[in-house]
Amino acid sequence: MRRQKPKPDFLGKKSELLAFERKLWKDGIKFIAGVDEAGRGPLAGPVVVAAVIFPDNSRIPAVDDSKQLSEKQRCELRSIILELPGIMYSISEVQADEIDRINILRATHLGMRNALMKLPEAQIALVDGLRVPNMPVECNFIVKGDSKSASIAAASILAKVHRDEIMMMYAGKYPQYGFDSHKGYGTEDHLKALKKHGPCPIHRKTFAPVRDIVNPPPVQGVLL
């Protein structure tokens, strides 16, 4: 007998994770984009930003901050989110060479702007973290927003799963670094491989300790 997929859980209308969305919906704003990133801290690979607009009056999956979920839970929730009728989303990647050129903070901001520009329907954005300059739409910036807003939490899940898939692809291309296990973060095994083999093309060469073994060490872009 074919095993049925378990029915997903959905947030109740009074869920605290919908507090920001409820206020905006009450004001007549339908298209609210949640925005979050994955991959600011790793030594290799891109920073990835996702933007998600839940359909108006849709049932919203019981999402959570991607860091509080297992890999299996993130993948399952990603599928549920993307299967919602009328869902709108975008993904933006900023590669390691661009991160080295302009620095990680500005690269993350660039990714957020690009993700929103791919969603012209967005009337307002709920963005995880501190203020980002020159955003293409009005924004509410929410510190630790991925644990306070369902829209941001959904974006965090999409960004994290997308980036993990990229790093799994790079694990096949550069097997000596073990990207499949640490996804580019500075684990002990990654640092050992980095010292043994040196950096590969997807390493962020302005990040210590990568910078310390590049000769001459690169200079990272500075904030204006």
N, C-alpha and C positions, 0 to 999 in steps of 0.2 A: 504494500500500500504506500502510495506516494506521501511523503511527509509534507505537511503544510507549513508555510512560513509563519512564525509567531506574529500575532497582530501587534503593531507598534503602539507604544504608549503616547498619549498626547497631553499637552499642558491644559489645565483648566483655565477658563476665562479669567479667573481671579488670581492666577499664578503671579508670584512676585517677579518672575522672569519676563512678564509682559507689562510691567508697570510703566516703563518708558513708552512702549508701543501704545498702550491704552490711552495715555494722555494725548498722544499725537492723533490717534484715530478719532478721539472725541473732538479734536479741533478740526476734523475733516480732512486730515492728511492720510491718503491711502497707501502711497508708495514710499515705504520706509526701508532704507538700505542699512543693514548691519555690515560693518567693515572690521576686519581683523587680519593679522598677519601670522605667519609661521616662519621661523628660521632666522631670527635676528642674531642669535648667539653662536651658531655653529662656525666651524673653521672652514667649511667647504659648502659649495652649492648655493643656489639662489635664495633670496628671501621671497616668499610667496604671499600675496594678499588676495583675499576673497571678499566679495561684496554680495550680499544676499537680500532679496526682497521677497518676503512671503506674500502669497496671494491675499487679497482683501477678503476678510471673513473666512479664511481657511482654518482648518484645524492644524495646530502647530506641534510638531513632534517634541517629545520630552528631551530636549537638547540640554547640554551642559558644557562648561568650559572644556575644551578638548584635552587640556592637561589632566583633567580629573577622570578621563575615560581610558579604557584599554584600547589597544589597536583594533580589536574585533568590534568593540562598541562604536568606535569612530567610523569604521567602514560601513557598519550596518546603518548608522544614522545618516551617513552621507547618501546612501542609496535611498533611504526613506525621504530625505529632503528633496533629492533630485526627481523623485517620482511624484511629488505633489503637483497636481494640475495647476498650471499657471505660474509655477515658480520662475523667478528671474534671478540670475546670478552671473558673476563674471570672475575670472581668475587673472591675476597679473603677476608676472615673474620679473624680478630684477636680478641679473646674473652676477657672478662673482667679480668679473672684471669691472662692471659698472659700480659695484659696491666699493671696490678698491679705488675707483676714480673719484667718487663723490662722498664716500663714507656711509656707514650702515644706517645712520639716522636719516640722512637725506634720501638714501635708496628706499627705505621703508616708506617715507612720505611720498616719493615718486610712485611707488607701487600702489599706494592708497588712492592717489589722484587718478592714476591710469585705470584702476578697477572701477572707480565711480564714473569715469568718462565712458566706459563701456556699457553703462546702465543709464541712458538718458532719461528713463522713466522716473528715476529717483527724485522725489521732492525734497527729502531731507535724509541725512545719514546719521546713524548712531555709530560712533567710532571709538574703538578701544584705545585708551591711553590719553595722553596729553594733547594739547592743541596742535594741529597740523596746518601750516600756512598754505594759502592759495588753493584751497579745495574747490572743486567745480560746483558744489551745491552747499546749501546751509548744513551745518553739522552740529551735533551735540557730542562733545568729547567726554567719555566716561572712563575714569580710572578703574581698572579691573572690570571693565564692561563685559567681558566674556562670562563672568559669573553673575551679571546683573541684568542682561538683556538677551532674550531668546534670539533675536536677529544677529547680534554680535556673536553669540555662542555658535550659531549655525555657520557663520563665516569662519570662525576659528576651526571648526571641524573640516570644512571644505578645504581651507588653506593647508591644514596639517596633513590631511590624507593626500592631497595633491603633491605636496612637497615630499612626503615619504615615498610616493611612487617614483618621483624623479630620482631620488637618491638610490632606490632599488635598481633603477636603470643604470645609474652610474656605477653601482656595485659590480655589474657585469662588465662594464668598460674598464674599470680600474679595480680589479679584485684584490690587489695587495693592501688596500686601505680598510677593508671591512665596512664599507658604507652601509651595507645591508643591516648591520647590527646597531651602529651608533648614529646613522643618518647625518654624519658630518660633525657631530658634537665632539668636544675635546676630551674624550674618554682616555683612559690609560692606554688601551690598545691602539687607539687612533694616534696618540702622540708617539708611541713606539714605532708605528708604521711610518709616520711622517719623518721621524729622525732617520729611519733606515733608508727610505726611498726618496725623500725630499718631496716637495709639493707637486701635485699634478695640475692640469689646467683649470680645474674647478675649485682649487683652494683659494681662499681669500688671503692674498699675500700681504695685506696690511694688518692682518690680525696676528697678535702674538698667540702662540709661539711660531706660527708659520713665518712671520716677518723675521724672526731671529735666525732662521736658517737660510734665508734668501740673501744672496750677496751680489750687489749691494742691496740693502733693505729698501723697499719702496716707501714712498711718502704718500700718506693718505690725504684725500681732500679734506679741507677744513670747513667748518660751518661759517656761513656768511652772516 
